[in-house]
Amino acid sequence: MSEKKKKTGMASRAIHAGEPRERYADTLTTPIFQTSTYVFKNSKDIEEYTKGNKPRFEYGRYGNPTELIAERRLADLEGAEDCLVFSSGMMAITTTILSLVKTGDHIVITDDSYKKTLEFCKSYLQRFGVECTIVPFGDYGALDRAIRKNTRFIFSESPTNPYLNVFDLVLLKKIADKHGVMTLIDSTIATPINQRPLEFGIDLVTHSATKYLSGHNDILAGVVLGSKDLITPIRSLHKSMGGLIDAHCCYLLLRGLKTFPMRVERQNATALRVAGYLETHPDVERVYYPFLESHHHHGIAKEQMTGGGCVVTFVMKGGLAEANRFLDSLDMIFIGPSFGGAESLITHPATVSYYDYTREQRYELGIIDTLFRLAVGLEDVDDIINDLDRAFKRAKKR
């Protein structure tokens, strides 16, 4: 009797999952298949392929061996049956949505989803006769009432950006099942390490692989994961849309995934300590971090997540002048709009993401003048705290 193979841990799977033991040309790392075209040996080879008897690659827009390994590894980490990789997180979201809807359909999305996702659903989808209802995050009654007979799916992020609100996935699934609609969750901020929505019955999960999954602030990539039945039509549209990820980008994604669990574990610990420091700082009005007991969704986060992630959002005391002086006083932390990478980044949503909104419009969305989103990297936690501390002191000086 053969010994039953035990399921390996996340760190081992992040290095080995999806790859055959026997490697091409005996390489240790996955090769970059830098080709746009794959040739047939002969007419028999063509016939076997077109009849479906011989799976293989045909043209670069339809797939690449490096891409295939990345998809298999990500599916394993998320616990998904299938995975599809795109050229960006937004390409993953827009292609997925377009594959699921037709003229006359209706979708529901929460109000603090990513700005560009909301823009796509509110503006572009309506051009094709698809209606969109935006509901306040956390108002499950409004969510339930918003669903119609022609509703196709509910979409939300969890945790959200920048306030790190956490959706009750069990309740979301219950509402969706009541009405027979699908569920989509953008789980970028959580990562497959800290949260796996598919285990709660969510139908599809998306990630911006630009963030934690690659982890080095050097690529753009997106992912959608779910059952093979749901991914297949998305893959079909993807071939027509052409938002493919190139082989070199996939190679860098695979390289990043090898250290992904260790990076997230380190960032979880660093962010929690930084959040605690900020919460007690006299110049900070409020801190938003799911694993702080003060967070309004702390209980849900502890039930659904194994870590709080690298993003810490806080409100500084004072006004816009103090906020700008604080930014200008940082020495190590870079001012930038991303998260999940090796370098610590901070962004000021009022002047970066929402610069084209009036102050009144921003405040209606909760984007106030002294709101910051900090994404801790892999630096020593004491150095991150010291940099923040110096910036607070300098910001008070006129």
LINPECOR-V909028 format. One record per run of one state. SS is the DSSP state (2 for helix, 1 for strand, 0 for the rest). FROM is the first residue (numbers start at 1). LEN is the number of residues. Records with the same first field share a line. If there is no record, write none. Layout:
BEGIN
SS: FROM-LEN / FROM-LEN
END
This chain:
BEGIN
0: 1-9 / 17-7 / 27-10 / 38-5 / 51-8 / 63-2 / 79-3 / 87-2 / 101-5 / 111-4 / 128-3 / 136-4 / 147-4 / 158-11 / 180-2 / 187-4 / 195-2 / 201-3 / 209-13 / 227-1 / 242-5 / 258-2 / 280-4 / 289-9 / 305-6 / 317-3 / 329-5 / 336-9 / 348-11 / 365-6 / 376-5 / 397-2
2: 10-7 / 24-3 / 43-8 / 60-3 / 65-14 / 89-12 / 115-13 / 140-7 / 169-11 / 191-4 / 197-4 / 228-14 / 247-11 / 260-20 / 298-7 / 320-9 / 359-6 / 381-16
1: 37-1 / 59-1 / 82-5 / 106-5 / 131-5 / 151-7 / 182-5 / 204-5 / 222-5 / 284-5 / 311-6 / 334-2 / 345-3 / 371-5
END
